[in-house]
Amino acid sequence: MKSKPLANGLSKRTNNLLAKAGVTIEKLAIIHALQTGKLQVYRWPPNYGKYTHREVCQWAEVDPMSLPQDWPDTEREVFTDIGLSFRAWRTLKRAGIPVTKAAVRHALEAGQLWPYKRPGNYGKITHQEVCRWAGINPKLRPKKLKTQ
């Protein structure tokens, strides 16, 4: 089953993916996003694969072979052994949480780290490991944030 193109010529799925990536649906904006790495096949946004990439490149009239193939990657950072596994360390880095005990405690109390909810690939085993490392009981629920 093929998606029906919308008025701009892109499928509904592609429009949704571009919106999730924060890219406006204009040719110059899409070309800039492709060249800077804001759109990366199999990386960002989630579910942006080769067929969607092909559709976007064709729509923007860009040759996919002219785009950079090597993107700056956060996984190339040196893993520092501070008592966390690589998976837990990488999950914190990808979520934008500094890998310090104080910052992790704050994130746990604020609800930024919650198993199966946020961030991605943060399950109950990783949650237990991070809580033990930060010195917090993993069974405690985060404090409710006061809304004003």
DRENFI-244990 format. One record per residue: residue number from 1; x, y, z of N, C-alpha, C in turn. Coordinates in steps of 0.001 Angstrom, whole numbers, plus 500000, padded with zeros to 6 digits. Layout:
N
+-----+--------+--------+--------+--------+--------+--------+--------+--------+--------+
:   i :    n.x :    n.y :    n.z :   ca.x :   ca.y :   ca.z :    c.x :    c.y :    c.z :
+-----+--------+--------+--------+--------+--------+--------+--------+--------+--------+
: NUM :      X :      Y :      Z :      X :      Y :      Z :      X :      Y :      Z :
...
+-----+--------+--------+--------+--------+--------+--------+--------+--------+--------+
//
This chain:
148
+-----+--------+--------+--------+--------+--------+--------+--------+--------+--------+
:   i :    n.x :    n.y :    n.z :   ca.x :   ca.y :   ca.z :    c.x :    c.y :    c.z :
+-----+--------+--------+--------+--------+--------+--------+--------+--------+--------+
:   1 : 500834 : 498834 : 500000 : 500000 : 500000 : 500000 : 500888 : 501241 : 500000 :
:   2 : 500687 : 502111 : 499061 : 501483 : 503330 : 498953 : 500725 : 504496 : 499573 :
:   3 : 501487 : 505391 : 500179 : 500886 : 506596 : 500723 : 500518 : 507539 : 499599 :
:   4 : 499405 : 508214 : 499755 : 498990 : 509183 : 498752 : 499743 : 510485 : 498993 :
:   5 : 500289 : 511080 : 497947 : 500999 : 512341 : 498138 : 500034 : 513471 : 498502 :
:   6 : 500497 : 514363 : 499354 : 499710 : 515532 : 499728 : 499934 : 516640 : 498708 :
:   7 : 499422 : 517807 : 498985 : 499517 : 518926 : 498050 : 500963 : 519312 : 497756 :
:   8 : 501868 : 519108 : 498736 : 503266 : 519480 : 498511 : 504034 : 518405 : 497744 :
:   9 : 503439 : 517250 : 497512 : 504082 : 516206 : 496730 : 504744 : 515126 : 497566 :
:  10 : 504785 : 515289 : 498871 : 505366 : 514276 : 499761 : 504244 : 513478 : 500417 :
:  11 : 504549 : 512261 : 500798 : 503542 : 511426 : 501453 : 503273 : 511947 : 502863 :
:  12 : 502157 : 511519 : 503432 : 501776 : 511942 : 504783 : 502822 : 511479 : 505795 :
:  13 : 503326 : 510264 : 505619 : 504334 : 509718 : 506522 : 505599 : 510571 : 506488 :
:  14 : 506037 : 510953 : 505303 : 507236 : 511771 : 505171 : 507017 : 513147 : 505779 :
:  15 : 505848 : 513719 : 505578 : 505527 : 515004 : 506197 : 505606 : 514912 : 507718 :
:  16 : 505072 : 513815 : 508280 : 505127 : 513630 : 509734 : 506565 : 513488 : 510228 :
:  17 : 507385 : 512730 : 509498 : 508780 : 512549 : 509901 : 509554 : 513862 : 509844 :
:  18 : 509312 : 514650 : 508818 : 509991 : 515942 : 508716 : 509546 : 516876 : 509832 :
:  19 : 508273 : 516815 : 510190 : 507773 : 517645 : 511285 : 508411 : 517220 : 512603 :
:  20 : 508567 : 515912 : 512834 : 509212 : 515424 : 514055 : 510664 : 515854 : 514129 :
:  21 : 511307 : 515950 : 512980 : 512710 : 516359 : 512946 : 512848 : 517868 : 513065 :
:  22 : 511744 : 518594 : 512975 : 511794 : 520040 : 513078 : 512234 : 520727 : 511802 :
:  23 : 511980 : 520096 : 510671 : 512373 : 520648 : 509373 : 511120 : 521157 : 508670 :
:  24 : 511148 : 522421 : 508259 : 510012 : 522947 : 507505 : 510016 : 522350 : 506102 :
:  25 : 508853 : 522222 : 505531 : 508741 : 521561 : 504242 : 508916 : 522597 : 503136 :
:  26 : 510152 : 523012 : 502992 : 510589 : 523904 : 501925 : 511860 : 523301 : 501362 :
:  27 : 512077 : 523446 : 500077 : 513229 : 522798 : 499443 : 514555 : 523242 : 500054 :
:  28 : 514722 : 524540 : 500264 : 515994 : 525013 : 500808 : 516225 : 524519 : 502226 :
:  29 : 515166 : 524486 : 503036 : 515302 : 523998 : 504413 : 515645 : 522512 : 504431 :
:  30 : 515032 : 521747 : 503540 : 515302 : 520306 : 503484 : 516715 : 520046 : 502972 :
:  31 : 517148 : 520796 : 501976 : 518510 : 520636 : 501460 : 519518 : 520946 : 502556 :
:  32 : 519261 : 522012 : 503313 : 520164 : 522375 : 504421 : 520189 : 521263 : 505475 :
:  33 : 519002 : 520722 : 505807 : 518922 : 519647 : 506797 : 519657 : 518390 : 506314 :
:  34 : 519572 : 518096 : 505038 : 520276 : 516931 : 504496 : 521790 : 517134 : 504534 :
:  35 : 522242 : 518338 : 504225 : 523679 : 518597 : 504178 : 524299 : 518705 : 505563 :
:  36 : 523553 : 519185 : 506542 : 524103 : 519346 : 507884 : 523944 : 518112 : 508754 :
:  37 : 523151 : 517144 : 508310 : 522984 : 515918 : 509085 : 521779 : 515939 : 509991 :
:  38 : 520897 : 516933 : 509847 : 519683 : 516945 : 510653 : 518749 : 515816 : 510230 :
:  39 : 518869 : 515385 : 508991 : 518169 : 514200 : 508495 : 519228 : 513157 : 508170 :
:  40 : 519182 : 512042 : 508880 : 520168 : 510980 : 508677 : 519442 : 509653 : 508518 :
:  41 : 519773 : 508938 : 507484 : 519142 : 507644 : 507230 : 519460 : 506698 : 508384 :
:  42 : 518427 : 506062 : 508901 : 518488 : 505090 : 510005 : 518920 : 505703 : 511333 :
:  43 : 519028 : 507015 : 511436 : 519449 : 507633 : 512690 : 518435 : 508642 : 513184 :
:  44 : 518212 : 509708 : 512415 : 517311 : 510758 : 512868 : 516534 : 511318 : 511712 :
:  45 : 515271 : 511520 : 511820 : 514362 : 511150 : 512900 : 514119 : 509647 : 512907 :
:  46 : 513582 : 509108 : 513981 : 513304 : 507679 : 514010 : 512398 : 507280 : 512842 :
:  47 : 512618 : 506135 : 512297 : 511880 : 505581 : 511152 : 512168 : 506308 : 509842 :
:  48 : 513232 : 507110 : 509792 : 513638 : 507764 : 508554 : 514611 : 506825 : 507870 :
:  49 : 514085 : 505995 : 506982 : 514893 : 504980 : 506327 : 515248 : 505345 : 504902 :
:  50 : 515734 : 504340 : 504166 : 516258 : 504611 : 502824 : 515163 : 505009 : 501842 :
:  51 : 513954 : 504471 : 501985 : 512901 : 504816 : 501033 : 512390 : 506240 : 501276 :
:  52 : 512255 : 506605 : 502522 : 511859 : 507984 : 502838 : 512950 : 508946 : 502400 :
:  53 : 514205 : 508565 : 502632 : 515331 : 509403 : 502219 : 515325 : 509584 : 500702 :
:  54 : 515063 : 508507 : 500005 : 515009 : 508567 : 498544 : 513892 : 509505 : 498092 :
:  55 : 512727 : 509412 : 498742 : 511605 : 510281 : 498393 : 511931 : 511750 : 498663 :
:  56 : 512544 : 512029 : 499812 : 512892 : 513407 : 500175 : 513932 : 513964 : 499203 :
:  57 : 514952 : 513172 : 498900 : 515990 : 513635 : 497965 : 515424 : 513888 : 496578 :
:  58 : 514545 : 513022 : 496132 : 513938 : 513195 : 494818 : 513067 : 514447 : 494801 :
:  59 : 512315 : 514675 : 495873 : 511449 : 515844 : 495951 : 512258 : 517141 : 495999 :
:  60 : 513381 : 517114 : 496739 : 514211 : 518310 : 496872 : 515200 : 518456 : 495719 :
:  61 : 515187 : 517495 : 494798 : 516080 : 517498 : 493639 : 517550 : 517510 : 494061 :
:  62 : 517868 : 516606 : 494987 : 519231 : 516458 : 495502 : 519725 : 515072 : 495160 :
:  63 : 520961 : 514983 : 494715 : 521574 : 513687 : 494458 : 522036 : 513107 : 495791 :
:  64 : 521508 : 511959 : 496224 : 521907 : 511390 : 497521 : 523406 : 511106 : 497620 :
:  65 : 524070 : 510870 : 496500 : 525502 : 510591 : 496544 : 526326 : 511852 : 496797 :
:  66 : 525720 : 513027 : 496628 : 526451 : 514273 : 496874 : 526405 : 514679 : 498346 :
:  67 : 525613 : 513981 : 499143 : 525487 : 514322 : 500567 : 526619 : 513692 : 501370 :
:  68 : 526971 : 514299 : 502507 : 528025 : 513715 : 503349 : 527610 : 512323 : 503845 :
:  69 : 528561 : 511423 : 503866 : 528281 : 510056 : 504295 : 528670 : 509809 : 505752 :
:  70 : 529563 : 510620 : 506283 : 530042 : 510426 : 507650 : 529543 : 511587 : 508501 :
:  71 : 528726 : 511278 : 509500 : 528150 : 512305 : 510353 : 528899 : 512341 : 511676 :
:  72 : 528982 : 513505 : 512296 : 529554 : 513539 : 513636 : 528669 : 512729 : 514564 :
:  73 : 529264 : 511866 : 515320 : 528506 : 510921 : 516115 : 528891 : 511053 : 517581 :
:  74 : 527897 : 511054 : 518448 : 528183 : 511174 : 519874 : 528778 : 509886 : 520419 :
:  75 : 528594 : 508772 : 519710 : 529121 : 507503 : 520208 : 530633 : 507416 : 520059 :
:  76 : 531221 : 508357 : 519360 : 532666 : 508337 : 519228 : 533353 : 508968 : 520423 :
:  77 : 532564 : 509495 : 521342 : 533141 : 510023 : 522564 : 533756 : 508863 : 523342 :
:  78 : 534739 : 509181 : 524110 : 535428 : 508154 : 524871 : 534567 : 507762 : 526069 :
:  79 : 534327 : 506482 : 526193 : 533549 : 505956 : 527312 : 534391 : 506033 : 528568 :
:  80 : 533885 : 506761 : 529542 : 534603 : 506873 : 530813 : 534012 : 505873 : 531792 :
:  81 : 534852 : 505059 : 532358 : 534410 : 504024 : 533286 : 534224 : 504658 : 534662 :
:  82 : 532966 : 504984 : 534980 : 532664 : 505601 : 536269 : 531763 : 504715 : 537109 :
:  83 : 531625 : 503471 : 536705 : 530792 : 502542 : 537447 : 529490 : 502211 : 536750 :
:  84 : 529227 : 502826 : 535617 : 528040 : 502520 : 534823 : 528420 : 501673 : 533624 :
:  85 : 527465 : 500887 : 533149 : 527708 : 500126 : 531929 : 527696 : 501083 : 530740 :
:  86 : 528218 : 500621 : 529620 : 528240 : 501457 : 528427 : 526831 : 501811 : 527999 :
:  87 : 525900 : 500863 : 528086 : 524514 : 501120 : 527682 : 523898 : 502234 : 528519 :
:  88 : 524058 : 502173 : 529838 : 523499 : 503214 : 530709 : 524173 : 504551 : 530445 :
:  89 : 525487 : 504547 : 530288 : 526240 : 505774 : 530021 : 525771 : 506418 : 528713 :
:  90 : 525640 : 505607 : 527668 : 525215 : 506109 : 526364 : 523777 : 506621 : 526404 :
:  91 : 522904 : 505942 : 527158 : 521522 : 506391 : 527274 : 521449 : 507761 : 527924 :
:  92 : 522250 : 507971 : 528963 : 522277 : 509282 : 529614 : 522814 : 510349 : 528670 :
:  93 : 523877 : 510022 : 527934 : 524460 : 510982 : 527000 : 523462 : 511363 : 525913 :
:  94 : 522773 : 510369 : 525370 : 521802 : 510639 : 524304 : 520611 : 511441 : 524801 :
:  95 : 520269 : 511280 : 526073 : 519152 : 512021 : 526643 : 519554 : 513443 : 527029 :
:  96 : 520853 : 513749 : 526944 : 521318 : 515090 : 527274 : 521467 : 515318 : 528767 :
:  97 : 521593 : 514241 : 529518 : 521758 : 514346 : 530965 : 523234 : 514182 : 531286 :
:  98 : 523845 : 515159 : 531972 : 525261 : 515017 : 532331 : 525464 : 513775 : 533189 :
:  99 : 526558 : 513081 : 532961 : 526808 : 511829 : 533666 : 527532 : 512126 : 534979 :
: 100 : 526818 : 512792 : 535855 : 527280 : 513018 : 537226 : 526169 : 512549 : 538147 :
: 101 : 526531 : 512149 : 539341 : 525519 : 511617 : 540253 : 524473 : 512664 : 540609 :
: 102 : 524891 : 513902 : 540791 : 523936 : 514959 : 541136 : 522937 : 515190 : 540000 :
: 103 : 523432 : 515254 : 538769 : 522547 : 515481 : 537624 : 521599 : 514304 : 537416 :
: 104 : 522093 : 513091 : 537626 : 521250 : 511910 : 537450 : 520189 : 511861 : 538544 :
: 105 : 520545 : 512202 : 539791 : 519558 : 512249 : 540865 : 518447 : 513252 : 540529 :
: 106 : 518867 : 514422 : 540045 : 517887 : 515446 : 539683 : 516973 : 514947 : 538561 :
: 107 : 517530 : 514286 : 537562 : 516738 : 513766 : 536446 : 515767 : 512683 : 536922 :
: 108 : 516211 : 511853 : 537853 : 515334 : 510813 : 538387 : 514190 : 511430 : 539193 :
: 109 : 514505 : 512418 : 540008 : 513472 : 513058 : 540823 : 512502 : 513868 : 539966 :
: 110 : 512981 : 514438 : 538884 : 512132 : 515247 : 538011 : 511318 : 514389 : 537045 :
: 111 : 511618 : 513101 : 536960 : 510874 : 512217 : 536062 : 511409 : 512195 : 534638 :
: 112 : 512611 : 512725 : 534418 : 513206 : 512680 : 533082 : 513676 : 511282 : 532736 :
: 113 : 513930 : 510476 : 533732 : 514307 : 509075 : 533524 : 513196 : 508212 : 534102 :
: 114 : 512510 : 507504 : 533226 : 511422 : 506651 : 533660 : 511405 : 505429 : 532760 :
: 115 : 511476 : 504218 : 533336 : 511566 : 503005 : 532522 : 510434 : 502880 : 531507 :
: 116 : 510810 : 502526 : 530295 : 509910 : 502282 : 529164 : 509200 : 503539 : 528674 :
: 117 : 509418 : 504671 : 529298 : 508751 : 505910 : 528874 : 509749 : 506859 : 528231 :
: 118 : 510752 : 507280 : 528984 : 511738 : 508213 : 528465 : 513049 : 508025 : 529169 :
: 119 : 514125 : 508158 : 528536 : 514358 : 508221 : 527096 : 514240 : 506840 : 526468 :
: 120 : 514445 : 506763 : 525168 : 514365 : 505483 : 524477 : 515467 : 504542 : 524957 :
: 121 : 515190 : 503264 : 524920 : 516106 : 502200 : 525364 : 516421 : 502282 : 526848 :
: 122 : 515557 : 502922 : 527615 : 515760 : 503014 : 529054 : 514717 : 502129 : 529714 :
: 123 : 515115 : 500886 : 530001 : 514201 : 499926 : 530597 : 514439 : 499770 : 532084 :
: 124 : 513791 : 498750 : 532669 : 513864 : 498604 : 534122 : 515245 : 498163 : 534598 :
: 125 : 515963 : 497386 : 533810 : 517306 : 496951 : 534225 : 518264 : 498139 : 534234 :
: 126 : 518221 : 498958 : 533180 : 519066 : 500144 : 533134 : 518654 : 501111 : 534236 :
: 127 : 517352 : 501221 : 534501 : 516863 : 502094 : 535565 : 517415 : 501659 : 536922 :
: 128 : 517385 : 500356 : 537182 : 517905 : 499857 : 538454 : 519398 : 500141 : 538580 :
: 129 : 520127 : 499951 : 537496 : 521567 : 500209 : 537522 : 521867 : 501682 : 537791 :
: 130 : 521153 : 502567 : 537096 : 521382 : 504005 : 537260 : 520994 : 504444 : 538664 :
: 131 : 519891 : 503928 : 539186 : 519464 : 504283 : 540546 : 520478 : 503827 : 541585 :
: 132 : 520955 : 502588 : 541454 : 521967 : 502105 : 542407 : 523227 : 502950 : 542348 :
: 133 : 523629 : 503331 : 541123 : 524830 : 504138 : 540942 : 524654 : 505519 : 541574 :
: 134 : 523445 : 506085 : 541437 : 523183 : 507428 : 541973 : 522839 : 507406 : 543454 :
: 135 : 522639 : 506223 : 544021 : 522334 : 506124 : 545445 : 520872 : 506356 : 545773 :
: 136 : 519980 : 505963 : 544857 : 518540 : 506131 : 545053 : 517887 : 504759 : 544973 :
: 137 : 516856 : 504551 : 545794 : 516106 : 503304 : 545752 : 515335 : 503235 : 544438 :
: 138 : 515551 : 502202 : 543606 : 514884 : 502139 : 542303 : 513372 : 501971 : 542385 :
: 139 : 512840 : 501580 : 543524 : 511397 : 501361 : 543631 : 510628 : 502631 : 543972 :
: 140 : 511341 : 503703 : 544351 : 510675 : 504959 : 544665 : 510229 : 505655 : 543393 :
: 141 : 509056 : 506258 : 543455 : 508551 : 507021 : 542314 : 509097 : 508441 : 542381 :
: 142 : 509263 : 509083 : 541207 : 509756 : 510466 : 541232 : 508729 : 511401 : 541864 :
: 143 : 509218 : 512482 : 542429 : 508333 : 513475 : 543019 : 507451 : 514071 : 541925 :
: 144 : 506240 : 514359 : 542290 : 505340 : 514994 : 541330 : 505795 : 516431 : 541118 :
: 145 : 505894 : 516824 : 539863 : 506260 : 518203 : 539562 : 505065 : 519114 : 539822 :
: 146 : 505329 : 520196 : 540482 : 504254 : 521140 : 540779 : 504001 : 521998 : 539551 :
: 147 : 502772 : 521994 : 539106 : 502424 : 522833 : 537957 : 501813 : 524116 : 538477 :
: 148 : 502290 : 525204 : 537931 : 501789 : 526507 : 538381 : 501097 : 527200 : 537260 :
+-----+--------+--------+--------+--------+--------+--------+--------+--------+--------+
//
